[in-house]
Amino acid sequence: MKYVTGIAAILLAVASPQVLAAPASCERVKSDIEQRIINNGVAESSFTLNIVPNDQADQPDSLVVGHCANDTHKILYTRTNSGNAPANSSPAQDGHVAEPQ
């Protein structure tokens, strides 16, 4: 019985750093992606990046631009007009959705 308890303790000790490192890993990946977007000439105030669990990644007006935490979370890019408001996706006069400029 001590053998089983010992193995369980070892498994928990090995798994704990990976679980604790997941949020830091996601923040690092998000920061890297954010810097790449800014380096491509996109203003920092014109987009947001959000870290969400995989089951919440299907959000309107968002694009998956990365993944982290052993592919358990996605990083979503959302374009904004002025800081935090989502971009307008209302139809143009001809009935098609206008591309934000």
Secondary structure in CASP SS format (residue, H / E / C, confidence):
PFRMAT SS
TARGET T0000
AUTHOR 0000-0000-0000
METHOD secondary structure of the structure
MODEL  1
M C 1.00
K H 1.00
Y H 1.00
V H 1.00
T H 1.00
G H 1.00
I H 1.00
A H 1.00
A H 1.00
I H 1.00
L H 1.00
L H 1.00
A H 1.00
V H 1.00
A H 1.00
S H 1.00
P H 1.00
Q H 1.00
V H 1.00
L H 1.00
A H 1.00
A H 1.00
P H 1.00
A H 1.00
S H 1.00
C H 1.00
E H 1.00
R H 1.00
V H 1.00
K H 1.00
S H 1.00
D H 1.00
I H 1.00
E H 1.00
Q H 1.00
R H 1.00
I H 1.00
I H 1.00
N H 1.00
N C 1.00
G C 1.00
V C 1.00
A C 1.00
E H 1.00
S H 1.00
S H 1.00
F E 1.00
T E 1.00
L E 1.00
N E 1.00
I E 1.00
V E 1.00
P E 1.00
N H 1.00
D H 1.00
Q H 1.00
A C 1.00
D C 1.00
Q C 1.00
P C 1.00
D C 1.00
S E 1.00
L E 1.00
V E 1.00
V E 1.00
G E 1.00
H E 1.00
C E 1.00
A C 1.00
N C 1.00
D C 1.00
T C 1.00
H E 1.00
K E 1.00
I E 1.00
L E 1.00
Y E 1.00
T E 1.00
R E 1.00
T E 1.00
N C 1.00
S C 1.00
G C 1.00
N C 1.00
A C 1.00
P E 1.00
A C 1.00
N C 1.00
S C 1.00
S C 1.00
P E 1.00
A C 1.00
Q C 1.00
D C 1.00
G C 1.00
H C 1.00
V E 1.00
A C 1.00
E C 1.00
P C 1.00
Q C 1.00
END
